[in-house]
C-alpha cells in the first residue's frame, strides 16, 4: 500500500464525491484526502453534474440514494454529457445502503465500475478508487 500511496501523492488524482449525508461525506473526504486524493464533495446530483462538467474528475463516488436524482439516472446523464463533449466516461463507484447481487448488477449495468455497500470500509474504498483510476490510465 505504501507504493500506491506514493504514486497517488505524486499525481493527486481528482475525486468528486456525491453523498447527501454530511457526516459520511466528511468522513469519506478526509479519508481519501489523507490517502493522497484531491477531493471535492457535494450533497446533490445537480452539484455533481455542475462540477464534473466544468472540471472533470479522475473518478466519481456516487451515493445511489441522492435526494434530487437517483444514482442510476445520474449516471445516464453523466454518460450523455461525456459523450456529447467527446470525453471518456469517468470511472465511478456506486455507494449505497442497498446490498445484494441484484443491486451490484444494476449498478454495473448502469455504468458504474463497482458497487460498494454502506457502511463502507475505508481501506476498501481507497483501493477501489485507486484501481479504477489506474485501470483507466
Secondary structure by P-SEA (a helix, b strand, c coil): caaaaaaaaacbbbbbbbcccaaaaaaaaaaaaaaccbbbbbccaaaaaaaaaaccccbbbbccccccccaaaaaaaaaaaaaaacccccbbbbbcccccaaaaaaaaaacccccccccccaaaaaaaaaaaaaaac
